[in-house]
Amino acid sequence: MLGLLLVLATTVHANIPRWFELAPGEPSLYISGTIRYLNLEGGLYVIRDVRGTHYHPVNLPPAFEQDGLAIEALARLREDSPTSGVVGPRIELLHIRRASRLE
């Protein structure tokens, strides 16, 4: 029985995407959302969270530049970074991973 539980725990853990660490620091935001490509200002990627809020990440890795990709991220607001005001607040991603599913 214990062996079966260990196999199940390993299988469940293997299905959870790993976090990519991008920057040190304490996050102020947890974002569950979708990457969206906007054809503005020469094109840019934003994150639209499940509530409809758009965030403009200043350090989105190229591997996540996929329109429609479901993600989870830990981030902090970048109040020191100028913003165009077109797409929402700028954020610095601290951790990001593909989401197993959006709720």
N, CA, C and O atoms as a Tinker XYZ file with bonds, in Angstrom:
   412  protein
     1  N      0.825000   -1.197000    0.000000    73     2
     2  CA     0.000000    0.000000    0.000000    64     1     3
     3  C      0.867000    1.257000    0.000000    63     2     4     5
     4  O      0.593000    2.203000   -0.739000    81     3
     5  N      1.907000    1.266000    0.824000    73     3     6
     6  CA     2.794000    2.419000    0.886000    64     5     7
     7  C      3.479000    2.645000   -0.457000    63     6     8     9
     8  O      3.637000    3.786000   -0.890000    81     7
     9  N      3.882000    1.570000   -1.111000    73     7    10
    10  CA     4.498000    1.674000   -2.432000    64     9    11
    11  C      3.564000    2.311000   -3.447000    63    10    12    13
    12  O      3.988000    3.148000   -4.243000    81    11
    13  N      2.299000    1.921000   -3.423000    73    11    14
    14  CA     1.302000    2.483000   -4.327000    64    13    15
    15  C      1.135000    3.978000   -4.072000    63    14    16    17
    16  O      1.044000    4.754000   -5.023000    81    15
    17  N      1.093000    4.390000   -2.828000    73    15    18
    18  CA     0.969000    5.808000   -2.497000    64    17    19
    19  C      2.175000    6.607000   -2.999000    63    18    20    21
    20  O      2.017000    7.724000   -3.491000    81    19
    21  N      3.367000    6.042000   -2.877000    73    19    22
    22  CA     4.560000    6.727000   -3.367000    64    21    23
    23  C      4.529000    6.885000   -4.881000    63    22    24    25
    24  O      4.912000    7.932000   -5.403000    81    23
    25  N      4.076000    5.856000   -5.589000    73    23    26
    26  CA     3.970000    5.939000   -7.051000    64    25    27
    27  C      2.940000    6.988000   -7.442000    63    26    28    29
    28  O      3.187000    7.778000   -8.353000    81    27
    29  N      1.796000    7.014000   -6.776000    73    27    30
    30  CA     0.763000    8.005000   -7.080000    64    29    31
    31  C      1.252000    9.412000   -6.784000    63    30    32    33
    32  O      1.006000   10.323000   -7.576000    81    31
    33  N      1.924000    9.611000   -5.690000    73    31    34
    34  CA     2.446000   10.934000   -5.339000    64    33    35
    35  C      3.458000   11.398000   -6.374000    63    34    36    37
    36  O      3.461000   12.573000   -6.741000    81    35
    37  N      4.299000   10.525000   -6.843000    73    35    38
    38  CA     5.300000   10.869000   -7.852000    64    37    39
    39  C      4.623000   11.207000   -9.170000    63    38    40    41
    40  O      5.023000   12.157000   -9.843000    81    39
    41  N      3.614000   10.453000   -9.544000    73    39    42
    42  CA     2.889000   10.700000  -10.786000    64    41    43
    43  C      2.180000   12.040000  -10.741000    63    42    44    45
    44  O      2.243000   12.803000  -11.705000    81    43
    45  N      1.509000   12.339000   -9.647000    73    43    46
    46  CA     0.801000   13.617000   -9.517000    64    45    47
    47  C      1.793000   14.759000   -9.577000    63    46    48    49
    48  O      1.550000   15.750000  -10.266000    81    47
    49  N      2.916000   14.641000   -8.865000    73    47    50
    50  CA     3.928000   15.692000   -8.862000    64    49    51
    51  C      4.534000   15.882000  -10.246000    63    50    52    53
    52  O      4.866000   17.008000  -10.617000    81    51
    53  N      4.684000   14.825000  -11.007000    73    51    54
    54  CA     5.276000   14.912000  -12.340000    64    53    55
    55  C      4.393000   15.684000  -13.309000    63    54    56    57
    56  O      4.899000   16.223000  -14.293000    81    55
    57  N      3.080000   15.753000  -13.061000    73    55    58
    58  CA     2.162000   16.457000  -13.950000    64    57    59
    59  C      2.091000   17.948000  -13.673000    63    58    60    61
    60  O      1.476000   18.680000  -14.449000    81    59
    61  N      2.702000   18.422000  -12.590000    73    59    62
    62  CA     2.693000   19.836000  -12.260000    64    61    63
    63  C      3.891000   20.492000  -12.951000    63    62    64    65
    64  O      5.032000   20.101000  -12.707000    81    63
    65  N      3.642000   21.485000  -13.812000    73    63    66
    66  CA     4.764000   22.144000  -14.485000    64    65    67
    67  C      5.683000   22.816000  -13.468000    63    66    68    69
    68  O      5.227000   23.331000  -12.447000    81    67
    69  N      6.979000   22.804000  -13.759000    73    67    70
    70  CA     7.918000   23.411000  -12.825000    64    69    71
    71  C      7.965000   24.918000  -13.024000    63    70    72    73
    72  O      7.705000   25.423000  -14.116000    81    71
    73  N      8.302000   25.627000  -11.955000    73    71    74
    74  CA     8.431000   27.079000  -11.996000    64    73    75
    75  C      9.769000   27.442000  -12.635000    63    74    76    77
    76  O     10.778000   26.786000  -12.377000    81    75
    77  N      9.783000   28.471000  -13.459000    73    75    78
    78  CA    11.003000   29.059000  -13.984000    64    77    79
    79  C     11.267000   30.315000  -13.160000    63    78    80    81
    80  O     10.450000   31.235000  -13.142000    81    79
    81  N     12.404000   30.349000  -12.482000    73    79    82
    82  CA    12.740000   31.520000  -11.675000    64    81    83
    83  C     13.400000   32.549000  -12.574000    63    82    84    85
    84  O     14.376000   32.247000  -13.260000    81    83
    85  N     12.870000   33.763000  -12.570000    73    83    86
    86  CA    13.375000   34.814000  -13.442000    64    85    87
    87  C     14.091000   35.922000  -12.686000    63    86    88    89
    88  O     15.027000   36.523000  -13.213000    81    87
    89  N     13.664000   36.201000  -11.457000    73    87    90
    90  CA    14.257000   37.285000  -10.683000    64    89    91
    91  C     14.077000   36.992000   -9.200000    63    90    92    93
    92  O     13.088000   36.378000   -8.800000    81    91
    93  N     15.033000   37.429000   -8.387000    73    91    94
    94  CA    14.871000   37.252000   -6.942000    64    93    95
    95  C     13.904000   38.295000   -6.384000    63    94    96    97
    96  O     13.641000   39.319000   -7.016000    81    95
    97  N     13.398000   38.026000   -5.227000    73    95    98
    98  CA    12.543000   39.003000   -4.556000    64    97    99
    99  C     11.224000   38.412000   -4.131000    63    98   100   101
   100  O     10.880000   37.281000   -4.474000    81    99
   101  N     10.494000   39.206000   -3.377000    73    99   102
   102  CA     9.189000   38.798000   -2.878000    64   101   103
   103  C      8.095000   39.222000   -3.851000    63   102   104   105
   104  O      8.033000   40.385000   -4.252000    81   103
   105  N      7.236000   38.283000   -4.230000    73   103   106
   106  CA     6.139000   38.640000   -5.144000    64   105   107
   107  C      5.034000   39.412000   -4.420000    63   106   108   109
   108  O      4.807000   39.224000   -3.225000    81   107
   109  N      4.366000   40.268000   -5.157000    73   107   110
   110  CA     3.197000   40.954000   -4.623000    64   109   111
   111  C      1.932000   40.523000   -5.354000    63   110   112   113
   112  O      0.824000   40.867000   -4.942000    81   111
   113  N      2.097000   39.769000   -6.439000    73   111   114
   114  CA     0.958000   39.311000   -7.247000    64   113   115
   115  C      1.087000   37.836000   -7.582000    63   114   116   117
   116  O      2.171000   37.348000   -7.901000    81   115
   117  N     -0.034000   37.137000   -7.504000    73   115   118
   118  CA    -0.142000   35.803000   -8.088000    64   117   119
   119  C     -1.079000   35.969000   -9.267000    63   118   120   121
   120  O     -2.186000   36.486000   -9.110000    81   119
   121  N     -0.657000   35.543000  -10.439000    73   119   122
   122  CA    -1.475000   35.697000  -11.645000    64   121   123
   123  C     -1.724000   34.333000  -12.261000    63   122   124   125
   124  O     -0.790000   33.575000  -12.521000    81   123
   125  N     -2.984000   34.032000  -12.489000    73   123   126
   126  CA    -3.395000   32.864000  -13.240000    64   125   127
   127  C     -4.099000   33.414000  -14.469000    63   126   128   129
   128  O     -5.150000   34.045000  -14.355000    81   127
   129  N     -3.525000   33.178000  -15.647000    73   127   130
   130  CA    -4.105000   33.797000  -16.828000    64   129   131
   131  C     -3.584000   33.223000  -18.120000    63   130   132   133
   132  O     -3.088000   32.098000  -18.174000    81   131
   133  N     -3.710000   34.031000  -19.168000    73   131   134
   134  CA    -3.369000   33.616000  -20.523000    64   133   135
   135  C     -2.484000   34.661000  -21.178000    63   134   136   137
   136  O     -2.727000   35.862000  -21.055000    81   135
   137  N     -1.458000   34.199000  -21.872000    73   135   138
   138  CA    -0.612000   35.095000  -22.649000    64   137   139
   139  C     -1.392000   35.527000  -23.885000    63   138   140   141
   140  O     -1.989000   34.698000  -24.573000    81   139
   141  N     -1.383000   36.820000  -24.161000    73   139   142
   142  CA    -2.052000   37.360000  -25.344000    64   141   143
   143  C     -1.093000   38.256000  -26.110000    63   142   144   145
   144  O     -0.387000   39.075000  -25.523000    81   143
   145  N     -1.076000   38.091000  -27.427000    73   143   146
   146  CA    -0.283000   38.957000  -28.292000    64   145   147
   147  C     -1.169000   40.097000  -28.762000    63   146   148   149
   148  O     -2.263000   39.871000  -29.279000    81   147
   149  N     -0.691000   41.329000  -28.581000    73   147   150
   150  CA    -1.415000   42.507000  -29.049000    64   149   151
   151  C     -0.604000   43.182000  -30.140000    63   150   152   153
   152  O      0.602000   43.378000  -29.991000    81   151
   153  N     -1.246000   43.532000  -31.215000    73   151   154
   154  CA    -0.574000   44.189000  -32.325000    64   153   155
   155  C     -0.588000   45.704000  -32.094000    63   154   156   157
   156  O     -1.142000   46.463000  -32.890000    81   155
   157  N      0.029000   46.122000  -30.995000    73   155   158
   158  CA     0.148000   47.532000  -30.632000    64   157   159
   159  C      1.623000   47.866000  -30.486000    63   158   160   161
   160  O      2.426000   47.013000  -30.109000    81   159
   161  N      1.973000   49.096000  -30.783000    73   159   162
   162  CA     3.338000   49.570000  -30.552000    64   161   163
   163  C      4.382000   48.607000  -31.118000    63   162   164   165
   164  O      5.414000   48.377000  -30.488000    81   163
   165  N      4.130000   48.053000  -32.280000    73   163   166
   166  CA     5.063000   47.108000  -32.881000    64   165   167
   167  C      4.862000   45.681000  -32.411000    63   166   168   169
   168  O      5.635000   44.797000  -32.780000    81   167
   169  N      3.853000   45.441000  -31.614000    73   167   170
   170  CA     3.540000   44.113000  -31.109000    64   169   171
   171  C      4.095000   43.889000  -29.716000    63   170   172   173
   172  O      5.254000   44.203000  -29.444000    81   171
   173  N      3.274000   43.349000  -28.839000    73   171   174
   174  CA     3.723000   43.045000  -27.490000    64   173   175
   175  C      2.863000   41.943000  -26.894000    63   174   176   177
   176  O      1.732000   41.707000  -27.318000    81   175
   177  N      3.435000   41.276000  -25.895000    73   175   178
   178  CA     2.725000   40.217000  -25.186000    64   177   179
   179  C      2.274000   40.742000  -23.836000    63   178   180   181
   180  O      3.020000   41.429000  -23.138000    81   179
   181  N      1.046000   40.409000  -23.482000    73   179   182
   182  CA     0.498000   40.753000  -22.178000    64   181   183
   183  C     -0.047000   39.482000  -21.536000    63   182   184   185
   184  O     -0.202000   38.450000  -22.189000    81   183
   185  N     -0.328000   39.582000  -20.254000    73   183   186
   186  CA    -0.993000   38.485000  -19.543000    64   185   187
   187  C     -2.374000   38.978000  -19.155000    63   186   188   189
   188  O     -2.514000   40.013000  -18.504000    81   187
   189  N     -3.389000   38.235000  -19.557000    73   187   190
   190  CA    -4.774000   38.539000  -19.169000    64   189   191
   191  C     -5.145000   37.546000  -18.091000    63   190   192   193
   192  O     -5.199000   36.341000  -18.338000    81   191
   193  N     -5.406000   38.057000  -16.876000    73   191   194
   194  CA    -5.735000   37.133000  -15.792000    64   193   195
   195  C     -7.188000   36.679000  -15.875000    63   194   196   197
   196  O     -7.945000   37.151000  -16.724000    81   195
   197  N     -7.572000   35.764000  -14.995000    73   195   198
   198  CA    -8.905000   35.161000  -15.064000    64   197   199
   199  C    -10.017000   36.172000  -14.771000    63   198   200   201
   200  O    -11.180000   35.908000  -15.074000    81   199
   201  N     -9.676000   37.322000  -14.187000    73   199   202
   202  CA   -10.672000   38.368000  -13.920000    64   201   203
   203  C    -10.760000   39.388000  -15.053000    63   202   204   205
   204  O    -11.612000   40.276000  -15.028000    81   203
   205  N     -9.862000   39.258000  -16.064000    73   203   206
   206  CA    -9.888000   40.170000  -17.197000    64   205   207
   207  C     -8.883000   41.305000  -17.113000    63   206   208   209
   208  O     -8.837000   42.142000  -18.014000    81   207
   209  N     -8.083000   41.360000  -16.069000    73   207   210
   210  CA    -7.060000   42.394000  -15.937000    64   209   211
   211  C     -5.870000   42.057000  -16.830000    63   210   212   213
   212  O     -5.423000   40.911000  -16.876000    81   211
   213  N     -5.366000   43.054000  -17.532000    73   211   214
   214  CA    -4.189000   42.875000  -18.377000    64   213   215
   215  C     -2.953000   43.392000  -17.653000    63   214   216   217
   216  O     -2.988000   44.445000  -17.015000    81   215
   217  N     -1.863000   42.645000  -17.758000    73   215   218
   218  CA    -0.575000   43.042000  -17.199000    64   217   219
   219  C      0.451000   43.013000  -18.313000    63   218   220   221
   220  O      0.402000   42.150000  -19.189000    81   219
   221  N      1.385000   43.957000  -18.281000    73   219   222
   222  CA     2.446000   44.027000  -19.282000    64   221   223
   223  C      3.758000   43.590000  -18.628000    63   222   224   225
   224  O      4.389000   44.384000  -17.930000    81   223
   225  N      4.181000   42.331000  -18.844000    73   223   226
   226  CA     5.425000   41.870000  -18.233000    64   225   227
   227  C      6.649000   42.461000  -18.942000    63   226   228   229
   228  O      6.724000   42.470000  -20.171000    81   227
   229  N      7.603000   42.952000  -18.146000    73   227   230
   230  CA     8.811000   43.544000  -18.725000    64   229   231
   231  C      9.860000   42.487000  -19.042000    63   230   232   233
   232  O     10.833000   42.777000  -19.738000    81   231
   233  N      9.678000   41.254000  -18.540000    73   231   234
   234  CA    10.699000   40.221000  -18.722000    64   233   235
   235  C     10.101000   38.850000  -19.071000    63   234   236   237
   236  O     10.516000   37.831000  -18.520000    81   235
   237  N      9.129000   38.832000  -19.983000    73   235   238
   238  CA     8.532000   37.566000  -20.397000    64   237   239
   239  C      9.554000   36.762000  -21.206000    63   238   240   241
   240  O     10.051000   37.249000  -22.221000    81   239
   241  N      9.876000   35.531000  -20.769000    73   239   242
   242  CA    10.843000   34.720000  -21.519000    64   241   243
   243  C     10.304000   34.362000  -22.909000    63   242   244   245
   244  O      9.101000   34.151000  -23.068000    81   243
   245  N     11.174000   34.291000  -23.906000    73   243   246
   246  CA    10.739000   33.930000  -25.267000    64   245   247
   247  C      9.965000   32.615000  -25.329000    63   246   248   249
   248  O      9.075000   32.470000  -26.167000    81   247
   249  N     10.284000   31.663000  -24.465000    73   247   250
   250  CA     9.579000   30.374000  -24.475000    64   249   251
   251  C      8.098000   30.524000  -24.115000    63   250   252   253
   252  O      7.301000   29.627000  -24.391000    81   251
   253  N      7.724000   31.653000  -23.499000    73   251   254
   254  CA     6.337000   31.881000  -23.110000    64   253   255
   255  C      5.632000   32.871000  -24.036000    63   254   256   257
   256  O      4.487000   33.242000  -23.779000    81   255
   257  N      6.286000   33.296000  -25.090000    73   255   258
   258  CA     5.676000   34.209000  -26.053000    64   257   259
   259  C      4.818000   33.424000  -27.028000    63   258   260   261
   260  O      5.158000   33.270000  -28.201000    81   259
   261  N      3.684000   32.926000  -26.509000    73   259   262
   262  CA     2.751000   32.119000  -27.295000    64   261   263
   263  C      1.336000   32.592000  -27.010000    63   262   264   265
   264  O      0.835000   32.425000  -25.898000    81   263
   265  N      0.692000   33.178000  -28.004000    73   263   266
   266  CA    -0.674000   33.664000  -27.831000    64   265   267
   267  C     -1.589000   32.519000  -27.423000    63   266   268   269
   268  O     -1.629000   31.486000  -28.090000    81   267
   269  N     -2.323000   32.698000  -26.334000    73   267   270
   270  CA    -3.260000   31.690000  -25.858000    64   269   271
   271  C     -2.681000   30.718000  -24.842000    63   270   272   273
   272  O     -3.393000   29.830000  -24.374000    81   271
   273  N     -1.407000   30.863000  -24.487000    73   271   274
   274  CA    -0.767000   29.961000  -23.529000    64   273   275
   275  C     -1.262000   30.249000  -22.114000    63   274   276   277
   276  O     -1.173000   31.383000  -21.645000    81   275
   277  N     -1.781000   29.231000  -21.437000    73   275   278
   278  CA    -2.225000   29.364000  -20.045000    64   277   279
   279  C     -0.996000   29.309000  -19.131000    63   278   280   281
   280  O     -0.155000   28.419000  -19.255000    81   279
   281  N     -0.910000   30.275000  -18.213000    73   279   282
   282  CA     0.252000   30.354000  -17.323000    64   281   283
   283  C     -0.182000   30.670000  -15.893000    63   282   284   285
   284  O     -1.311000   31.084000  -15.631000    81   283
   285  N      0.756000   30.457000  -14.992000    73   283   286
   286  CA     0.674000   30.955000  -13.624000    64   285   287
   287  C      1.959000   31.721000  -13.397000    63   286   288   289
   288  O      3.018000   31.312000  -13.873000    81   287
   289  N      1.880000   32.827000  -12.675000    73   287   290
   290  CA     3.073000   33.622000  -12.445000    64   289   291
   291  C      3.035000   34.269000  -11.076000    63   290   292   293
   292  O      1.970000   34.572000  -10.539000    81   291
   293  N      4.215000   34.472000  -10.526000    73   291   294
   294  CA     4.412000   35.282000   -9.338000    64   293   295
   295  C      5.168000   36.509000   -9.811000    63   294   296   297
   296  O      6.195000   36.384000  -10.479000    81   295
   297  N      4.679000   37.683000   -9.479000    73   295   298
   298  CA     5.239000   38.912000  -10.028000    64   297   299
   299  C      5.168000   40.041000   -9.009000    63   298   300   301
   300  O      4.576000   39.907000   -7.938000    81   299
   301  N      5.787000   41.150000   -9.375000    73   299   302
   302  CA     5.646000   42.371000   -8.583000    64   301   303
   303  C      5.429000   43.534000   -9.545000    63   302   304   305
   304  O      5.924000   43.537000  -10.671000    81   303
   305  N      4.676000   44.519000   -9.068000    73   303   306
   306  CA     4.413000   45.710000   -9.865000    64   305   307
   307  C      5.702000   46.482000  -10.070000    63   306   308   309
   308  O      6.536000   46.556000   -9.168000    81   307
   309  N      5.867000   47.055000  -11.246000    73   307   310
   310  CA     7.044000   47.867000  -11.560000    64   309   311
   311  C      6.618000   49.325000  -11.629000    63   310   312   313
   312  O      6.403000   49.869000  -12.712000    81   311
   313  N      6.499000   49.940000  -10.485000    73   311   314
   314  CA     6.086000   51.346000  -10.439000    64   313   315
   315  C      7.201000   52.273000  -10.905000    63   314   316   317
   316  O      6.942000   53.424000  -11.254000    81   315
   317  N      8.450000   51.779000  -10.913000    73   315   318
   318  CA     9.583000   52.587000  -11.366000    64   317   319
   319  C      9.731000   52.560000  -12.883000    63   318   320   321
   320  O     10.549000   53.295000  -13.437000    81   319
   321  N      8.957000   51.728000  -13.553000    73   319   322
   322  CA     9.066000   51.566000  -14.997000    64   321   323
   323  C      7.983000   52.394000  -15.684000    63   322   324   325
   324  O      6.815000   52.316000  -15.304000    81   323
   325  N      8.355000   53.187000  -16.689000    73   323   326
   326  CA     7.334000   53.973000  -17.388000    64   325   327
   327  C      6.332000   53.056000  -18.100000    63   326   328   329
   328  O      6.695000   51.994000  -18.607000    81   327
   329  N      5.110000   53.471000  -18.126000    73   327   330
   330  CA     4.075000   52.663000  -18.785000    64   329   331
   331  C      3.338000   53.507000  -19.800000    63   330   332   333
   332  O      3.145000   54.706000  -19.597000    81   331
   333  N      2.932000   52.896000  -20.875000    73   331   334
   334  CA     2.185000   53.618000  -21.899000    64   333   335
   335  C      0.734000   53.794000  -21.495000    63   334   336   337
   336  O      0.040000   54.642000  -22.057000    81   335
   337  N      0.261000   53.015000  -20.536000    73   335   338
   338  CA    -1.122000   53.110000  -20.113000    64   337   339
   339  C     -2.090000   52.411000  -21.044000    63   338   340   341
   340  O     -3.297000   52.415000  -20.801000    81   339
   341  N     -1.577000   51.809000  -22.107000    73   339   342
   342  CA    -2.438000   51.182000  -23.106000    64   341   343
   343  C     -2.938000   49.817000  -22.651000    63   342   344   345
   344  O     -4.101000   49.478000  -22.872000    81   343
   345  N     -2.081000   49.041000  -22.024000    73   343   346
   346  CA    -2.444000   47.650000  -21.742000    64   345   347
   347  C     -2.537000   47.297000  -20.265000    63   346   348   349
   348  O     -2.905000   46.169000  -19.937000    81   347
   349  N     -2.228000   48.186000  -19.394000    73   347   350
   350  CA    -2.291000   47.863000  -17.973000    64   349   351
   351  C     -0.947000   48.031000  -17.303000    63   350   352   353
   352  O      0.023000   48.442000  -17.939000    81   351
   353  N     -0.885000   47.715000  -16.021000    73   351   354
   354  CA     0.349000   47.940000  -15.268000    64   353   355
   355  C      1.488000   47.032000  -15.736000    63   354   356   357
   356  O      1.278000   45.888000  -16.139000    81   355
   357  N      2.689000   47.582000  -15.667000    73   355   358
   358  CA     3.883000   46.788000  -15.963000    64   357   359
   359  C      4.234000   45.974000  -14.727000    63   358   360   361
   360  O      4.120000   46.436000  -13.592000    81   359
   361  N      4.665000   44.747000  -14.992000    73   359   362
   362  CA     5.065000   43.860000  -13.905000    64   361   363
   363  C      6.405000   43.228000  -14.236000    63   362   364   365
   364  O      6.787000   43.106000  -15.400000    81   363
   365  N      7.108000   42.829000  -13.184000    73   363   366
   366  CA     8.324000   42.037000  -13.329000    64   365   367
   367  C      7.996000   40.628000  -12.873000    63   366   368   369
   368  O      7.579000   40.421000  -11.733000    81   367
   369  N      8.182000   39.668000  -13.750000    73   367   370
   370  CA     7.919000   38.279000  -13.402000    64   369   371
   371  C      9.056000   37.739000  -12.542000    63   370   372   373
   372  O     10.230000   37.900000  -12.876000    81   371
   373  N      8.702000   37.103000  -11.443000    73   371   374
   374  CA     9.693000   36.466000  -10.579000    64   373   375
   375  C      9.747000   34.968000  -10.848000    63   374   376   377
   376  O     10.821000   34.368000  -10.868000    81   375
   377  N      8.575000   34.371000  -11.053000    73   375   378
   378  CA     8.442000   32.948000  -11.383000    64   377   379
   379  C      7.300000   32.822000  -12.380000    63   378   380   381
   380  O      6.311000   33.551000  -12.305000    81   379
   381  N      7.450000   31.886000  -13.316000    73   379   382
   382  CA     6.374000   31.624000  -14.281000    64   381   383
   383  C      6.400000   30.157000  -14.654000    63   382   384   385
   384  O      7.456000   29.526000  -14.690000    81   383
   385  N      5.219000   29.624000  -14.932000    73   383   386
   386  CA     5.121000   28.240000  -15.419000    64   385   387
   387  C      3.850000   28.096000  -16.237000    63   386   388   389
   388  O      2.904000   28.873000  -16.104000    81   387
   389  N      3.859000   27.083000  -17.083000    73   387   390
   390  CA     2.641000   26.738000  -17.826000    64   389   391
   391  C      1.621000   26.245000  -16.817000    63   390   392   393
   392  O      1.964000   25.515000  -15.887000    81   391
   393  N      0.394000   26.632000  -16.995000    73   391   394
   394  CA    -0.667000   26.193000  -16.089000    64   393   395
   395  C     -1.192000   24.856000  -16.549000    63   394   396   397
   396  O     -1.325000   24.605000  -17.747000    81   395
   397  N     -1.494000   23.991000  -15.582000    73   395   398
   398  CA    -2.084000   22.720000  -15.940000    64   397   399
   399  C     -3.496000   22.927000  -16.473000    63   398   400   401
   400  O     -3.960000   22.181000  -17.335000    81   399
   401  N     -4.174000   23.951000  -15.950000    73   399   402
   402  CA    -5.478000   24.369000  -16.461000    64   401   403
   403  C     -5.883000   25.656000  -15.765000    63   402   404   405
   404  O     -5.446000   25.928000  -14.647000    81   403
   405  N     -6.709000   26.437000  -16.419000    73   403   406
   406  CA    -7.232000   27.648000  -15.810000    64   405   407
   407  C     -8.590000   27.358000  -15.226000    63   406   408   409
   408  O     -9.369000   26.581000  -15.779000    81   407
   409  N     -8.866000   27.982000  -14.110000    73   407   410
   410  CA   -10.167000   27.770000  -13.445000    64   409   411
   411  C    -11.109000   28.915000  -13.724000    63   410   412
   412  O    -12.244000   28.910000  -13.249000    81   411
